[in-house]
């Protein structure tokens, strides 16, 4: 996968943290699980397991490592790897549960 701005191959950050995540639709229905990792260009990479469902261009990511939920948009697709950029800063999950309680 190549970075659209530099034309160079996107690679995990030097000390990329692999962490579990869940992908959710805009109505926050579960799409499926994924693995998240940081990229050197500041974006986030996703690894989709096996024959995961087709992923829409915009969706929510529930990051189980950082315990947050963020709206994301696909930058590049090279299955099973997908590069995304967050459209807004991810929100900590504990603040979402307080509001709904």
N, CA, C and O atoms as CSV, one atom per row, in Angstrom:
chain,resi,resn,atom,element,x,y,z
A,1,UNK,N,N,0.853,-1.161,0.000
A,1,UNK,CA,C,0.000,0.000,0.000
A,1,UNK,C,C,0.906,1.233,0.000
A,1,UNK,O,O,1.894,1.276,0.733
A,2,UNK,N,N,0.576,2.233,-0.817
A,2,UNK,CA,C,1.398,3.438,-0.902
A,2,UNK,C,C,0.661,4.641,-0.350
A,2,UNK,O,O,-0.557,4.759,-0.486
A,3,UNK,N,N,1.421,5.537,0.279
A,3,UNK,CA,C,0.872,6.779,0.812
A,3,UNK,C,C,0.513,7.678,-0.361
A,3,UNK,O,O,1.340,7.903,-1.244
A,4,UNK,N,N,-0.701,8.191,-0.380
A,4,UNK,CA,C,-1.166,9.025,-1.486
A,4,UNK,C,C,-0.362,10.316,-1.618
A,4,UNK,O,O,-0.211,10.830,-2.727
A,5,UNK,N,N,0.157,10.847,-0.517
A,5,UNK,CA,C,0.888,12.115,-0.551
A,5,UNK,C,C,2.338,11.950,-0.975
A,5,UNK,O,O,2.850,12.758,-1.749
A,6,UNK,N,N,3.006,10.915,-0.480
A,6,UNK,CA,C,4.435,10.763,-0.748
A,6,UNK,C,C,4.743,9.736,-1.818
A,6,UNK,O,O,5.836,9.745,-2.384
A,7,UNK,N,N,3.801,8.848,-2.107
A,7,UNK,CA,C,4.057,7.793,-3.071
A,7,UNK,C,C,4.873,6.652,-2.495
A,7,UNK,O,O,5.157,5.674,-3.187
A,8,UNK,N,N,5.254,6.774,-1.223
A,8,UNK,CA,C,6.036,5.724,-0.570
A,8,UNK,C,C,5.098,4.707,0.058
A,8,UNK,O,O,3.937,4.993,0.353
A,9,UNK,N,N,5.632,3.524,0.251
A,9,UNK,CA,C,4.857,2.447,0.866
A,9,UNK,C,C,4.539,2.816,2.307
A,9,UNK,O,O,5.429,3.243,3.043
A,10,UNK,N,N,3.283,2.658,2.725
A,10,UNK,CA,C,2.928,2.916,4.119
A,10,UNK,C,C,3.370,1.725,4.950
A,10,UNK,O,O,3.183,0.573,4.560
A,11,UNK,N,N,3.948,2.014,6.080
A,11,UNK,CA,C,4.470,0.954,6.946
A,11,UNK,C,C,4.056,1.227,8.377
A,11,UNK,O,O,3.803,2.372,8.752
A,12,UNK,N,N,3.987,0.167,9.181
A,12,UNK,CA,C,3.691,0.395,10.596
A,12,UNK,C,C,4.737,1.311,11.218
A,12,UNK,O,O,5.893,1.324,10.796
A,13,UNK,N,N,4.330,2.066,12.210
A,13,UNK,CA,C,5.267,2.907,12.947
A,13,UNK,C,C,6.327,2.013,13.582
A,13,UNK,O,O,6.105,0.816,13.767
A,14,UNK,N,N,7.475,2.593,13.916
A,14,UNK,CA,C,8.599,1.825,14.445
A,14,UNK,C,C,8.193,0.915,15.589
A,14,UNK,O,O,8.601,-0.245,15.626
A,15,UNK,N,N,7.417,1.407,16.501
A,15,UNK,CA,C,6.944,0.588,17.617
A,15,UNK,C,C,5.421,0.515,17.572
A,15,UNK,O,O,4.735,0.918,18.512
A,16,UNK,N,N,4.917,0.000,16.474
A,16,UNK,CA,C,3.468,-0.068,16.282
A,16,UNK,C,C,2.817,-0.931,17.357
A,16,UNK,O,O,3.272,-2.034,17.658
A,17,UNK,N,N,1.752,-0.401,17.918
A,17,UNK,CA,C,0.969,-1.154,18.906
A,17,UNK,C,C,-0.151,-1.872,18.178
A,17,UNK,O,O,-1.005,-1.233,17.563
A,18,UNK,N,N,-0.153,-3.178,18.242
A,18,UNK,CA,C,-1.280,-3.931,17.706
A,18,UNK,C,C,-2.341,-3.992,18.786
A,18,UNK,O,O,-2.043,-4.297,19.941
A,19,UNK,N,N,-3.576,-3.704,18.414
A,19,UNK,CA,C,-4.650,-3.738,19.397
A,19,UNK,C,C,-5.949,-4.169,18.727
A,19,UNK,O,O,-6.158,-3.955,17.532
A,20,UNK,N,N,-6.800,-4.771,19.516
A,20,UNK,CA,C,-8.079,-5.267,19.006
A,20,UNK,C,C,-9.054,-4.116,18.802
A,20,UNK,O,O,-8.992,-3.099,19.493
A,21,UNK,N,N,-9.941,-4.292,17.855
A,21,UNK,CA,C,-10.962,-3.291,17.608
A,21,UNK,C,C,-12.203,-3.914,17.005
A,21,UNK,O,O,-12.209,-5.081,16.614
A,22,UNK,N,N,-13.249,-3.113,16.936
A,22,UNK,CA,C,-14.500,-3.522,16.299
A,22,UNK,C,C,-14.904,-2.427,15.332
A,22,UNK,O,O,-14.786,-1.240,15.636
A,23,UNK,N,N,-15.378,-2.830,14.172
A,23,UNK,CA,C,-15.865,-1.883,13.176
A,23,UNK,C,C,-17.380,-1.828,13.278
A,23,UNK,O,O,-18.045,-2.856,13.409
A,24,UNK,N,N,-17.921,-0.606,13.215
A,24,UNK,CA,C,-19.368,-0.416,13.358
A,24,UNK,C,C,-19.882,0.489,12.239
A,24,UNK,O,O,-19.172,1.378,11.768
A,25,UNK,N,N,-21.116,0.251,11.823
A,25,UNK,CA,C,-21.757,1.075,10.798
A,25,UNK,C,C,-22.049,2.464,11.372
A,25,UNK,O,O,-21.806,2.723,12.551
A,26,UNK,N,N,-22.567,3.341,10.532
A,26,UNK,CA,C,-22.923,4.687,10.985
A,26,UNK,C,C,-24.036,4.641,12.027
A,26,UNK,O,O,-24.154,5.557,12.840
A,27,UNK,N,N,-24.858,3.582,12.014
A,27,UNK,CA,C,-25.888,3.427,13.048
A,27,UNK,C,C,-25.360,2.605,14.229
A,27,UNK,O,O,-26.115,2.214,15.119
A,28,UNK,N,N,-24.050,2.356,14.213
A,28,UNK,CA,C,-23.284,1.662,15.250
A,28,UNK,C,C,-23.633,0.185,15.398
A,28,UNK,O,O,-23.441,-0.390,16.469
A,29,UNK,N,N,-24.151,-0.442,14.321
A,29,UNK,CA,C,-24.312,-1.892,14.292
A,29,UNK,C,C,-22.939,-2.507,14.025
A,29,UNK,O,O,-22.122,-1.911,13.322
A,30,UNK,N,N,-22.683,-3.675,14.569
A,30,UNK,CA,C,-21.386,-4.329,14.427
A,30,UNK,C,C,-21.172,-4.816,12.995
A,30,UNK,O,O,-22.016,-5.516,12.436
A,31,UNK,N,N,-20.025,-4.434,12.404
A,31,UNK,CA,C,-19.598,-4.959,11.106
A,31,UNK,C,C,-18.737,-6.189,11.350
A,31,UNK,O,O,-18.939,-7.232,10.728
A,32,UNK,N,N,-17.771,-6.060,12.266
A,32,UNK,CA,C,-16.904,-7.186,12.585
A,32,UNK,C,C,-15.660,-6.744,13.326
A,32,UNK,O,O,-15.439,-5.550,13.526
A,33,UNK,N,N,-14.837,-7.717,13.738
A,33,UNK,CA,C,-13.608,-7.413,14.462
A,33,UNK,C,C,-12.488,-7.009,13.507
A,33,UNK,O,O,-12.564,-7.250,12.302
A,34,UNK,N,N,-11.453,-6.393,14.062
A,34,UNK,CA,C,-10.274,-6.030,13.283
A,34,UNK,C,C,-9.088,-5.894,14.229
A,34,UNK,O,O,-9.245,-5.917,15.450
A,35,UNK,N,N,-7.906,-5.752,13.652
A,35,UNK,CA,C,-6.708,-5.428,14.415
A,35,UNK,C,C,-6.264,-4.050,13.959
A,35,UNK,O,O,-6.218,-3.784,12.758
A,36,UNK,N,N,-5.936,-3.171,14.896
A,36,UNK,CA,C,-5.512,-1.799,14.598
A,36,UNK,C,C,-4.017,-1.652,14.852
A,36,UNK,O,O,-3.465,-2.290,15.749
A,37,UNK,N,N,-3.366,-0.807,14.056
A,37,UNK,CA,C,-1.965,-0.471,14.298
A,37,UNK,C,C,-1.700,0.941,13.787
A,37,UNK,O,O,-2.394,1.431,12.896
A,38,UNK,N,N,-0.687,1.588,14.364
A,38,UNK,CA,C,-0.338,2.961,13.996
A,38,UNK,C,C,0.580,2.952,12.776
A,38,UNK,O,O,1.441,2.081,12.650
A,39,UNK,N,N,0.397,3.922,11.877
A,39,UNK,CA,C,1.261,4.086,10.714
A,39,UNK,C,C,2.194,5.273,10.929
A,39,UNK,O,O,1.877,6.190,11.686
A,40,UNK,N,N,3.337,5.251,10.264
A,40,UNK,CA,C,4.310,6.342,10.407
A,40,UNK,C,C,3.738,7.685,9.983
A,40,UNK,O,O,4.130,8.718,10.527
A,41,UNK,N,N,2.807,7.692,9.010
A,41,UNK,CA,C,2.258,8.955,8.517
A,41,UNK,C,C,1.178,9.535,9.430
A,41,UNK,O,O,0.572,10.555,9.102
A,42,UNK,N,N,0.931,8.880,10.589
A,42,UNK,CA,C,-0.039,9.399,11.546
A,42,UNK,C,C,-1.425,8.797,11.415
A,42,UNK,O,O,-2.256,8.960,12.308
A,43,UNK,N,N,-1.685,8.106,10.322
A,43,UNK,CA,C,-2.971,7.441,10.153
A,43,UNK,C,C,-2.970,6.121,10.906
A,43,UNK,O,O,-2.007,5.797,11.600
A,44,UNK,N,N,-4.032,5.372,10.770
A,44,UNK,CA,C,-4.168,4.084,11.438
A,44,UNK,C,C,-4.384,3.012,10.391
A,44,UNK,O,O,-5.097,3.222,9.410
A,45,UNK,N,N,-3.764,1.861,10.602
A,45,UNK,CA,C,-3.956,0.715,9.724
A,45,UNK,C,C,-4.900,-0.283,10.363
A,45,UNK,O,O,-4.927,-0.433,11.584
A,46,UNK,N,N,-5.673,-0.963,9.532
A,46,UNK,CA,C,-6.575,-2.019,9.987
A,46,UNK,C,C,-6.188,-3.306,9.290
A,46,UNK,O,O,-5.804,-3.297,8.121
A,47,UNK,N,N,-6.289,-4.402,9.999
A,47,UNK,CA,C,-6.169,-5.718,9.387
A,47,UNK,C,C,-7.515,-6.392,9.588
A,47,UNK,O,O,-7.981,-6.560,10.715
A,48,UNK,N,N,-8.132,-6.774,8.477
A,48,UNK,CA,C,-9.431,-7.440,8.545
A,48,UNK,C,C,-9.221,-8.946,8.475
A,48,UNK,O,O,-8.457,-9.424,7.636
A,49,UNK,N,N,-9.883,-9.697,9.339
A,49,UNK,CA,C,-9.700,-11.150,9.341
A,49,UNK,C,C,-10.395,-11.816,8.158
A,49,UNK,O,O,-11.506,-11.436,7.789
A,50,UNK,N,N,-9.740,-12.804,7.570
A,50,UNK,CA,C,-10.330,-13.656,6.539
A,50,UNK,C,C,-11.152,-12.924,5.507
A,50,UNK,O,O,-10.728,-11.907,4.959
A,51,UNK,N,N,-12.310,-13.441,5.254
A,51,UNK,CA,C,-13.230,-12.864,4.273
A,51,UNK,C,C,-14.225,-11.953,4.982
A,51,UNK,O,O,-15.427,-12.221,4.985
A,52,UNK,N,N,-13.734,-10.896,5.570
A,52,UNK,CA,C,-14.603,-9.961,6.298
A,52,UNK,C,C,-15.589,-9.310,5.328
A,52,UNK,O,O,-15.343,-9.225,4.125
A,53,UNK,N,N,-16.688,-8.863,5.877
A,53,UNK,CA,C,-17.720,-8.192,5.071
A,53,UNK,C,C,-17.133,-6.967,4.377
A,53,UNK,O,O,-16.139,-6.399,4.829
A,54,UNK,N,N,-17.763,-6.567,3.270
A,54,UNK,CA,C,-17.318,-5.356,2.582
A,54,UNK,C,C,-17.434,-4.176,3.529
A,54,UNK,O,O,-18.433,-4.020,4.231
A,55,UNK,N,N,-16.422,-3.367,3.538
A,55,UNK,CA,C,-16.345,-2.244,4.457
A,55,UNK,C,C,-16.791,-0.964,3.753
A,55,UNK,O,O,-16.294,-0.657,2.670
A,56,UNK,N,N,-17.721,-0.213,4.350
A,56,UNK,CA,C,-18.107,1.068,3.742
A,56,UNK,C,C,-16.943,2.060,3.818
A,56,UNK,O,O,-15.965,1.809,4.523
A,57,UNK,N,N,-17.039,3.166,3.110
A,57,UNK,CA,C,-15.970,4.167,3.126
A,57,UNK,C,C,-15.878,4.895,4.460
A,57,UNK,O,O,-14.787,5.290,4.869
A,58,UNK,N,N,-16.998,5.078,5.143
A,58,UNK,CA,C,-17.023,5.779,6.426
A,58,UNK,C,C,-17.719,4.892,7.453
A,58,UNK,O,O,-18.775,4.321,7.180
A,59,UNK,N,N,-17.122,4.783,8.626
A,59,UNK,CA,C,-17.630,3.883,9.659
A,59,UNK,C,C,-17.026,4.278,11.005
A,59,UNK,O,O,-16.139,5.129,11.070
A,60,UNK,N,N,-17.508,3.662,12.064
A,60,UNK,CA,C,-16.956,3.883,13.398
A,60,UNK,C,C,-15.980,2.771,13.746
A,60,UNK,O,O,-16.163,1.620,13.349
A,61,UNK,N,N,-14.935,3.131,14.500
A,61,UNK,CA,C,-13.986,2.150,15.028
A,61,UNK,C,C,-14.035,2.219,16.541
A,61,UNK,O,O,-13.849,3.280,17.138
A,62,UNK,N,N,-14.287,1.073,17.152
A,62,UNK,CA,C,-14.217,0.951,18.607
A,62,UNK,C,C,-12.851,0.348,18.916
A,62,UNK,O,O,-12.626,-0.842,18.693
A,63,UNK,N,N,-11.951,1.166,19.425
A,63,UNK,CA,C,-10.583,0.743,19.741
A,63,UNK,C,C,-10.573,0.171,21.153
A,63,UNK,O,O,-10.700,0.908,22.131
A,64,UNK,N,N,-10.420,-1.156,21.255
A,64,UNK,CA,C,-10.459,-1.812,22.560
A,64,UNK,C,C,-9.180,-1.594,23.355
A,64,UNK,O,O,-9.187,-1.742,24.577
A,65,UNK,N,N,-8.076,-1.244,22.686
A,65,UNK,CA,C,-6.823,-0.957,23.381
A,65,UNK,C,C,-6.839,0.416,24.025
A,65,UNK,O,O,-6.467,0.567,25.189
A,66,UNK,N,N,-7.272,1.420,23.266
A,66,UNK,CA,C,-7.335,2.795,23.775
A,66,UNK,C,C,-8.685,3.115,24.406
A,66,UNK,O,O,-8.872,4.203,24.952
A,67,UNK,N,N,-9.635,2.169,24.334
A,67,UNK,CA,C,-10.970,2.336,24.916
A,67,UNK,C,C,-11.643,3.618,24.409
A,67,UNK,O,O,-12.054,4.471,25.196
A,68,UNK,N,N,-11.748,3.735,23.068
A,68,UNK,CA,C,-12.382,4.918,22.488
A,68,UNK,C,C,-13.163,4.531,21.235
A,68,UNK,O,O,-12.999,3.437,20.695
A,69,UNK,N,N,-14.009,5.444,20.789
A,69,UNK,CA,C,-14.823,5.264,19.593
A,69,UNK,C,C,-14.596,6.470,18.699
A,69,UNK,O,O,-14.713,7.609,19.151
A,70,UNK,N,N,-14.268,6.229,17.419
A,70,UNK,CA,C,-14.004,7.335,16.512
A,70,UNK,C,C,-14.587,7.097,15.131
A,70,UNK,O,O,-14.681,5.958,14.674
A,71,UNK,N,N,-14.974,8.170,14.475
A,71,UNK,CA,C,-15.486,8.124,13.111
A,71,UNK,C,C,-14.298,8.136,12.157
A,71,UNK,O,O,-13.426,9.000,12.253
A,72,UNK,N,N,-14.265,7.171,11.233
A,72,UNK,CA,C,-13.108,7.020,10.353
A,72,UNK,C,C,-13.529,6.949,8.895
A,72,UNK,O,O,-14.673,6.626,8.574
A,73,UNK,N,N,-12.573,7.259,8.013
A,73,UNK,CA,C,-12.795,7.194,6.568
A,73,UNK,C,C,-11.629,6.433,5.937
A,73,UNK,O,O,-10.473,6.637,6.308
A,74,UNK,N,N,-11.942,5.554,4.982
A,74,UNK,CA,C,-10.914,4.765,4.300
A,74,UNK,C,C,-10.077,5.676,3.409
A,74,UNK,O,O,-10.614,6.455,2.622
A,75,UNK,N,N,-8.751,5.569,3.541
A,75,UNK,CA,C,-7.823,6.298,2.684
A,75,UNK,C,C,-7.334,5.403,1.545
A,75,UNK,O,O,-7.267,5.829,0.392
A,76,UNK,N,N,-6.989,4.146,1.887
A,76,UNK,CA,C,-6.506,3.186,0.896
A,76,UNK,C,C,-6.939,1.789,1.288
A,76,UNK,O,O,-7.064,1.465,2.469
A,77,UNK,N,N,-7.167,0.960,0.265
A,77,UNK,CA,C,-7.539,-0.439,0.501
A,77,UNK,C,C,-6.522,-1.340,-0.190
A,77,UNK,O,O,-6.249,-1.179,-1.379
A,78,UNK,N,N,-5.973,-2.273,0.544
A,78,UNK,CA,C,-5.080,-3.310,0.013
A,78,UNK,C,C,-5.275,-4.529,0.899
A,78,UNK,O,O,-4.396,-4.880,1.687
A,79,UNK,N,N,-6.436,-5.176,0.769
A,79,UNK,CA,C,-6.832,-6.283,1.657
A,79,UNK,C,C,-5.690,-7.231,1.906
A,79,UNK,O,O,-4.951,-7.558,0.977
A,80,UNK,N,N,-5.520,-7.681,3.130
A,80,UNK,CA,C,-6.373,-7.477,4.295
A,80,UNK,C,C,-6.081,-6.166,5.025
A,80,UNK,O,O,-6.694,-5.886,6.056
A,81,UNK,N,N,-5.141,-5.352,4.497
A,81,UNK,CA,C,-4.778,-4.089,5.151
A,81,UNK,C,C,-5.593,-2.938,4.577
A,81,UNK,O,O,-5.805,-2.847,3.368
A,82,UNK,N,N,-6.045,-2.065,5.468
A,82,UNK,CA,C,-6.785,-0.871,5.063
A,82,UNK,C,C,-6.234,0.298,5.862
A,82,UNK,O,O,-6.062,0.201,7.077
A,83,UNK,N,N,-5.956,1.405,5.180
A,83,UNK,CA,C,-5.490,2.617,5.860
A,83,UNK,C,C,-6.683,3.537,6.056
A,83,UNK,O,O,-7.440,3.800,5.122
A,84,UNK,N,N,-6.842,4.026,7.287
A,84,UNK,CA,C,-7.943,4.947,7.582
A,84,UNK,C,C,-7.398,6.215,8.221
A,84,UNK,O,O,-6.288,6.239,8.752
A,85,UNK,N,N,-8.200,7.262,8.157
A,85,UNK,CA,C,-7.924,8.507,8.878
A,85,UNK,C,C,-9.175,8.825,9.685
A,85,UNK,O,O,-10.297,8.674,9.202
A,86,UNK,N,N,-8.968,9.264,10.908
A,86,UNK,CA,C,-10.107,9.650,11.742
A,86,UNK,C,C,-10.652,10.989,11.261
A,86,UNK,O,O,-9.880,11.909,10.988
A,87,UNK,N,N,-11.970,11.108,11.153
A,87,UNK,CA,C,-12.618,12.352,10.741
A,87,UNK,C,C,-12.819,13.292,11.920
A,87,UNK,O,O,-12.986,14.499,11.748
A,88,UNK,N,N,-12.801,12.731,13.103
A,88,UNK,CA,C,-12.910,13.518,14.337
A,88,UNK,C,C,-12.099,12.789,15.397
A,88,UNK,O,O,-11.848,11.590,15.277
A,89,UNK,N,N,-11.699,13.496,16.411
A,89,UNK,CA,C,-10.920,12.856,17.480
A,89,UNK,C,C,-11.761,11.774,18.152
A,89,UNK,O,O,-12.924,12.015,18.477
A,90,UNK,N,N,-11.190,10.578,18.365
A,90,UNK,CA,C,-11.936,9.513,19.040
A,90,UNK,C,C,-12.383,9.938,20.442
A,90,UNK,O,O,-11.678,10.665,21.142
A,91,UNK,N,N,-13.565,9.469,20.833
A,91,UNK,CA,C,-14.153,9.789,22.132
A,91,UNK,C,C,-13.942,8.621,23.085
A,91,UNK,O,O,-14.234,7.480,22.725
A,92,UNK,N,N,-13.440,8.877,24.300
A,92,UNK,CA,C,-13.280,7.788,25.275
A,92,UNK,C,C,-14.622,7.104,25.546
A,92,UNK,O,O,-15.645,7.770,25.709
A,93,UNK,N,N,-14.606,5.774,25.593
A,93,UNK,CA,C,-15.843,5.014,25.800
A,93,UNK,C,C,-16.508,5.335,27.130
A,93,UNK,O,O,-17.736,5.327,27.221
A,94,UNK,N,N,-15.714,5.618,28.169
A,94,UNK,CA,C,-16.321,5.888,29.480
A,94,UNK,C,C,-17.179,7.149,29.460
A,94,UNK,O,O,-18.132,7.241,30.233
A,95,UNK,N,N,-16.877,8.117,28.608
A,95,UNK,CA,C,-17.716,9.318,28.534
A,95,UNK,C,C,-19.026,9.021,27.809
A,95,UNK,O,O,-20.047,9.648,28.090
A,96,UNK,N,N,-19.002,8.069,26.878
A,96,UNK,CA,C,-20.226,7.697,26.165
A,96,UNK,C,C,-21.175,6.939,27.077
A,96,UNK,O,O,-22.387,7.145,27.009
A,97,UNK,N,N,-20.653,6.072,27.924
A,97,UNK,CA,C,-21.519,5.308,28.823
A,97,UNK,C,C,-22.112,6.195,29.904
A,97,UNK,O,O,-23.224,5.934,30.364
A,98,UNK,N,N,-21.398,7.245,30.324
A,98,UNK,CA,C,-21.941,8.174,31.329
A,98,UNK,C,C,-23.149,8.916,30.774
A,98,UNK,O,O,-24.140,9.120,31.475
A,99,UNK,N,N,-23.056,9.324,29.493
A,99,UNK,CA,C,-24.145,10.078,28.881
A,99,UNK,C,C,-25.394,9.223,28.704
A,99,UNK,O,O,-26.513,9.717,28.844
A,100,UNK,N,N,-25.205,7.938,28.397
A,100,UNK,CA,C,-26.366,7.082,28.153
A,100,UNK,C,C,-26.965,6.534,29.443
A,100,UNK,O,O,-28.060,5.972,29.420
A,101,UNK,N,N,-26.266,6.686,30.566
A,101,UNK,CA,C,-26.761,6.149,31.847
A,101,UNK,C,C,-27.800,7.059,32.466
A,101,UNK,O,O,-28.320,6.761,33.541
